[in-house]
Every structure is written in structure tokens, then in C-alpha cells.
Amino acid sequence: MSNLARCHSACVRGIAGLPTEVEVSQRKGTYRFEIVGLPDAAGREARDRVRSAIVTSGYEFPSGLVIVNLAPAATPKAGAGHDLPIALTILAAKGVLPRSALVRALTFGELSLDGRVRPVRASFLLASATAGRGLREVLAPAGNAAEAALATDLPVIAVPTLVDAVLHLCGVRRLEPTVP
């Protein structure tokens, strides 16, 4: 059995925000958690941050094979900004939140081991990567939300924790948009 989920995100290349897509495939088998798609050292270390954040937030981490693809594969990804979208996509593939909720949002943010969402650099550029993608909102770290709101006409939702992001996307506890 394989579960596949996708999430919109972005990376920075020079002085531009480039669209990226986080894809997660989960299947039964021997435990393995891999991240592919040209992540730098911080991106590869996301395995530890994401796993810890999911577990300490009260969710179960998948026990089998988890492959994360940061697409497009030819574009280098720097920093920890894909932590939040990776965690949300893993939870969507597991059925914790609806896959359809991720289709409408661009997400970015670094995760702490306890599930807090930490600010990242260049949030203005990351949020500017929403153009032409048919998105309805941006989920950003609380420390980046005001800056990100300057870059897009979409509502920018400040998410303090992974749990807050999940509850917002599930429609259980909707968070208010940030005013730029």
C-alpha cells in the first residue's frame, strides 16, 4: 500500500522565490526516511527535526518507508524552510489532514524539535512564489507573517506550531490572516 501527498512550497534562488512542490510517498516495509531533490545539509537534517516535531506534537510518525521529494529536483534547496511542508505532507499522506487542504496553500517554515514553527530567511521571496499557482492562502511562521503578507495578495496565516497548522488546514481552528 502506498500513500502519496503533495504540498506547495518555495525556495530562493538568487533574488527570486521559486515554486517548489513537496511530494511524500509512504509504504509499508522496513523503516527508512529519505529526502531527495537537492537539499543542502540543513534540508537533509530535516529528517530529524520533522520526525521529532511530528511525534512531540502528538502524531504518529509512519513506521515504513517515507520518501520526500523536493521538486523540481534540478533546483538546489537551501535552508530549513521545507520542514513545515514536509511534516504537513507526511501527515496528509497518513490521513491526519485532508490532502485537498494542502492543494490550496503555500507553506514554509523551520520546525523545532517540539513542533514550534521558526522563522526562515527571505520570507518575502518565498511568499512571492504564489503567483499563477491557483493558491488561496500562505502558511508562514509567525515571525515571518507580516513580511510575507507584503509579497502577496493572498491571506497569510501565521502558524506558531505544527499543531496549529494542522488544525487550521483541517478547519477545526481557523487562524486569522496577518495584516501587512
C-alpha positions in Angstrom: 0.0 0.0 0.0 1.4 3.4 -1.0 0.1 6.8 0.2 1.1 9.9 -1.8 0.5 13.5 -0.9 1.7 16.9 -2.3 2.2 20.3 -0.9 3.2 23.7 -2.4 6.2 25.5 -1.1 9.1 27.7 -2.4 12.8 28.1 -2.3 15.1 31.1 -3.0 17.4 31.2 -6.0 19.4 34.5 -6.2 16.9 37.2 -5.7 13.8 35.3 -6.7 11.3 33.0 -5.0 10.9 29.8 -7.0 7.9 27.5 -6.7 8.6 24.0 -5.3 6.5 21.0 -4.6 6.9 18.7 -1.7 5.9 15.1 -2.5 5.7 12.4 0.0 5.3 8.7 -0.6 4.7 6.3 2.2 4.6 2.5 2.1 4.9 -0.5 4.3 8.3 -2.0 4.8 11.5 -1.5 6.6 11.7 1.9 8.3 13.6 4.4 6.1 13.1 8.2 5.8 14.8 9.8 2.8 14.8 13.3 1.4 15.7 13.8 -2.3 15.7 16.7 -4.7 19.0 18.5 -4.0 18.5 19.6 -0.3 21.6 21.2 1.3 22.8 20.0 4.7 20.0 21.8 6.6 17.5 20.2 4.3 18.9 16.8 4.8 18.8 17.3 8.6 15.0 18.0 8.2 14.6 14.2 8.8 15.4 14.6 12.4 13.5 17.9 13.0 10.4 16.7 11.2 10.3 13.3 12.9 10.7 14.9 16.4 8.2 17.7 15.7 5.5 15.2 14.5 6.0 12.9 17.5 6.2 15.6 20.2 3.1 17.3 18.6 1.2 14.1 19.4 1.0 12.5 16.0 2.4 9.1 15.0 5.3 9.0 12.5 5.0 6.4 9.8 6.8 3.1 10.6 7.6 2.1 7.0 9.3 3.7 4.0 8.9 7.5 3.7 10.4 9.2 0.7 10.2 13.0 0.4 10.9 14.6 -3.0 11.6 18.3 -3.2 10.7 19.2 -6.8 12.0 20.3 -9.2 14.9 18.0 -8.5 17.4 20.1 -10.6 16.9 23.2 -8.4 19.1 23.3 -5.2 17.2 23.9 -2.0 18.9 25.7 0.8 17.9 26.1 4.5 15.2 24.6 6.6 12.2 26.3 5.1 10.8 23.0 3.8 10.4 21.5 7.3 6.8 22.6 7.8 5.6 21.5 4.3 7.4 18.1 4.7 5.7 17.5 8.1 2.3 18.6 6.8 2.6 16.4 3.7 3.6 13.4 5.7 0.6 13.9 7.9 -1.6 14.3 4.9 -0.3 11.0 3.4 -1.1 9.4 6.7 -4.6 10.7 6.6 -4.3 13.1 9.6 -5.4 16.0 7.4 -7.1 16.1 4.1 -4.8 16.2 1.0 -7.1 18.7 -0.6 -6.3 21.2 2.2 -2.6 21.3 1.0 -3.6 21.9 -2.6 -4.7 25.4 -1.8 -1.9 26.6 0.4 1.8 27.5 0.1 3.7 26.6 3.3 7.2 27.3 4.6 9.0 27.3 7.9 11.6 25.6 10.0 10.4 23.2 12.7 11.9 23.0 16.2 12.1 19.6 17.8 9.0 20.4 19.9 6.8 21.4 17.0 7.2 25.2 17.1 7.5 26.8 13.7 10.6 29.0 13.5 11.1 31.9 11.1 13.2 31.5 8.0 15.2 33.9 5.8 13.8 35.6 2.7 10.1 35.1 3.5 9.2 37.9 1.2 10.7 36.0 -1.7 9.1 32.7 -0.6 5.7 34.2 -0.4 6.1 35.9 -3.8 6.2 32.4 -5.4 2.4 32.2 -5.1 1.7 33.9 -8.5 -0.1 31.7 -11.0 -0.4 28.6 -8.8 -4.1 28.8 -8.0 -3.5 29.1 -4.3 -5.8 30.5 -1.7 -3.5 31.1 1.3 0.1 31.1 2.6 1.0 29.4 5.9 4.1 31.1 7.3 6.0 31.2 10.6 4.5 33.8 13.0 7.9 35.6 12.9 7.7 35.9 9.1 4.0 36.5 8.5 4.0 40.3 8.3 6.9 40.3 5.8 5.3 37.6 3.8 2.0 39.5 3.7 3.7 42.3 1.8 4.6 40.0 -1.0 1.3 38.5 -2.0 -2.4 39.4 -2.2 -3.3 36.0 -0.6 -4.2 35.8 3.1 -1.0 35.0 5.1 -1.7 32.8 8.1 0.8 33.0 11.0 1.3 29.5 12.4 3.1 29.3 15.7 3.2 25.4 15.9 2.7 22.3 13.7 -0.5 21.5 15.6 -1.9 25.0 14.8 -1.1 24.5 11.1 -2.8 21.1 11.1 -5.9 22.3 13.0 -6.2 25.3 10.6 -5.9 23.1 7.5 -8.5 20.7 8.9 -10.9 23.6 9.5 -11.0 22.8 13.3 -9.4 26.0 14.4 -9.1 28.6 11.7 -6.4 31.2 12.2 -6.9 34.8 11.2 -4.9 36.3 8.3 -2.0 38.6 9.1 -2.4 42.3 8.2 0.7 43.6 6.4 
